[in-house]
Amino acid sequence: MDLHNLNPSSLKSRFTTRFLRALTEINARKPIASSSSPREIFQRYRRIKDAADTSMAYSVRSRRTWSKATLWRLRTPSHRRRLASFGRRSSLNKTRTTTTASHRGAVVVQITSRGGGLGVQLEELRELVPGGEAMDLCNLLDETAHYIKCLTTQVQVMRTIANLYSLE
Amino acid sequence: MELNAGTAGTGSHETASERKEVAALESLQFTDEIRRLMLAPATDNASSFTALLELPAPQAVQLIHSPDSVKLTAVHAPTPNVDDFKGSFHFPFDSGLIERAARFSLFAGDGNINVNNKSNSLEPTSYNSTANLQKPVKSEPAETESYQALVSDPTVENRSIKRKDREKVKGSTKKNKTAAKDSSDDAEKLPYVHVRARRGQATDSHSLAERARREKINARMKLLQELVPGCSKISGTALVLDEIINHVQSLQRQVEFLSMRLAAVNPRIDVNLDSIFTADSGSLMNSNFSGMVMPMMWPEVQLNGNRQQYPQQSQFGAFQQPVWGREEVCNNYMTPENSLLSYDSSGNSASLHSNQLKMEL
């Protein structure tokens, strides 16, 4: 078993160390009781998932739009986020979306497809990739490629950790 | 003279045959001289059409530009090259045109363009070198054809070359549309893009910019196709995008599922980072993927409240029970190792081991 299998500054190792740290922190805060209700498990699941996304976005160091968007999404509370996103969307996406605000809190956004048959898929892709709403196609494809690469790393590491834990 | 008379006089029958031989020899010499005479005026008049047609192409080029250094018998063009050359080299018969074309290509290559630089280096060598003509042609057939286009910049084009000449040169690009692909690939790597106008396409700046943008997008789509497994066979942007979207969705679902699994499994926190780095993701998860539907249902069920706890538990329990059984056993081990890790969570395995040893002692 060789110790320095990986480049210590690669994406994988950065993510792994951060994620493990976060995991131990979560486990330290709330150790699993044997009779934990599904609700607790659900809360734990949410925390672990957020920790995974945050640690991955941190490892990328906000060089990318999607990592910035992920960190922002996990940091700002939801009510402030809704207001900010309304402002952002209406200012940036005027060509693409028509927003009809029904009342103050809720915003109904109708997304009109543009540019031939690709419109529907482009909108879907924008929804999937975090921070993808306000990007042109060229950059969006770039972000998607990097996002896919990081997601696969994340899945690989998490799977290995889960296997290790469940093999005991 | 006296000797001649003497020999002529001595034997008449002998001299008849001799005379025939002499006459034959003289005729041979005459033919050589005649041949030389025929070819000499041809070399002087470099631009004559008929003279050029008689010779193979490389020699003709040499004739045009360096009539002194011609060795007609010396250069043997290997046949396949000559065929390529003839097919591709749209031969301008006017030396003035050639000079203008050479000048123009030197003009156009002022920028930092790969293809244009290659064509620049190619043209002077092809015109000035005598014996090395086939080598540059052979090594870069695409470039010889692409320099025929000679259209890299619409402004330069309008400025320096006449319309008639440009179309004549451009006509050869009919055969060479594949060369444009090379230029577009090179264009991807450059700081600013030079796009070649193909035959029959608009050359205004808007369509050029659009074409550059489209080529950028196509290059990125190709990269994405390589990233996503099973996408390289599919043709057509819509289907490829569908595949990409499916892949991203499945990856996100896998992350959710794995975090659910981590939440459920009680972590035995003897974190051995070596084993994590060396152990690859095995196929253990594949059997459990049937449960992947759960993360999707799970948040919805939770939002509905605790009314549906029992069906939840039945679904979840089947998955959970082997894990929970292990949990109770492992609970005892958790606390001391927890404290260990709270000291040193940077994950240096050596220090961890040393701590464990100290605790045991």
Contacts between the chains, C-beta under 8 A, distances in Angstrom:
chain1	res1	chain2	res2	distance
A	1	B	274	5.5
A	1	B	275	6.9
A	1	B	278	5.4
A	2	B	278	7.0
A	3	B	274	5.6
A	3	B	349	8.0
A	5	B	277	4.9
A	5	B	278	5.5
A	6	B	277	5.4
A	13	B	277	7.4
A	16	B	273	7.6
A	16	B	276	6.6
A	16	B	277	7.5
A	17	B	273	8.0
A	17	B	346	7.3
A	17	B	347	5.9
A	20	B	271	6.0
A	20	B	273	7.6
A	20	B	276	8.0
A	20	B	345	7.7
A	20	B	347	6.3
A	21	B	345	5.3
A	21	B	346	8.0
A	21	B	347	7.8
A	23	B	262	7.1
A	23	B	267	6.7
A	24	B	267	7.8
A	24	B	269	6.2
A	24	B	271	7.4
A	24	B	338	7.9
A	24	B	341	5.4
A	24	B	342	7.7
A	24	B	345	5.8
A	27	B	267	5.4
A	27	B	269	6.5
A	27	B	338	7.3
A	28	B	338	6.1
A	28	B	342	6.3
A	31	B	334	6.5
A	31	B	338	7.6
A	32	B	266	4.8
A	32	B	327	6.5
A	34	B	324	7.3
A	34	B	327	6.1
A	34	B	328	5.3
A	34	B	331	6.8
A	38	B	302	7.3
A	38	B	309	6.7
A	38	B	312	5.6
A	38	B	313	6.8
A	38	B	316	6.5
A	39	B	302	6.7
A	39	B	306	7.4
A	41	B	263	5.6
A	41	B	264	6.0
A	42	B	298	6.6
A	42	B	299	7.4
A	42	B	302	5.0
A	44	B	263	4.1
A	45	B	259	5.7
A	45	B	260	4.9
A	45	B	263	4.0
A	45	B	264	7.9
A	45	B	298	7.6
A	47	B	263	7.9
A	48	B	259	4.4
A	48	B	262	5.2
A	48	B	263	5.2
A	49	B	255	6.9
A	49	B	256	6.2
A	49	B	259	4.1
A	52	B	255	6.4
A	52	B	259	5.7
A	53	B	255	7.7
A	117	B	238	5.7
A	118	B	237	6.3
A	118	B	238	6.2
A	118	B	241	6.7
A	121	B	238	6.4
A	121	B	241	4.2
A	121	B	242	6.3
A	121	B	245	6.3
A	122	B	241	7.5
A	124	B	245	5.3
A	125	B	241	6.8
A	125	B	244	7.1
A	125	B	245	5.8
A	125	B	248	7.6
A	128	B	245	6.4
A	128	B	248	4.9
A	128	B	249	6.6
A	128	B	252	7.4
A	129	B	248	7.1
A	137	B	217	6.1
A	138	B	213	6.9
A	138	B	216	5.7
A	138	B	217	5.7
A	138	B	220	6.7
A	141	B	217	6.7
A	141	B	220	4.0
A	141	B	221	6.5
A	141	B	223	7.9
A	141	B	224	6.1
A	142	B	220	6.2
A	144	B	224	6.4
A	144	B	244	6.6
A	144	B	248	7.1
A	145	B	220	7.1
A	145	B	223	5.7
A	145	B	224	5.4
A	145	B	227	5.8
A	147	B	248	7.1
A	148	B	224	7.7
A	148	B	227	5.4
A	148	B	228	7.0
A	148	B	244	7.8
A	148	B	247	6.7
A	148	B	248	6.4
A	148	B	251	6.9
A	149	B	227	6.8
A	151	B	248	7.2
A	151	B	251	4.1
A	151	B	252	7.0
A	151	B	255	6.9
A	152	B	251	6.6
A	154	B	255	5.9
A	155	B	251	6.1
A	155	B	254	4.9
A	155	B	255	6.0
A	155	B	258	6.7
A	155	B	281	7.9
A	156	B	280	7.9
A	156	B	281	5.1
A	157	B	276	7.8
A	158	B	255	6.8
A	158	B	258	4.1
A	158	B	259	6.8
A	158	B	262	6.9
A	159	B	254	8.0
A	159	B	258	5.9
A	159	B	281	4.3
A	159	B	285	5.7
A	160	B	276	5.8
A	160	B	279	5.6
A	160	B	280	7.1
A	160	B	281	5.4
A	161	B	262	6.8
A	161	B	276	6.6
A	162	B	258	5.6
A	162	B	261	4.8
A	162	B	262	5.4
A	162	B	265	6.6
A	162	B	285	7.6
A	163	B	279	7.3
A	163	B	281	7.3
A	163	B	282	6.1
A	163	B	284	5.6
A	163	B	285	7.3
A	164	B	275	6.7
A	164	B	276	6.4
A	164	B	279	7.0
A	165	B	262	7.1
A	165	B	265	4.7
A	165	B	266	7.7
A	165	B	267	5.3
A	165	B	268	6.4
A	166	B	261	7.3
A	166	B	265	5.1
A	166	B	323	6.5
A	166	B	326	8.0
A	168	B	268	5.0
A	168	B	326	6.5
A	168	B	330	6.4
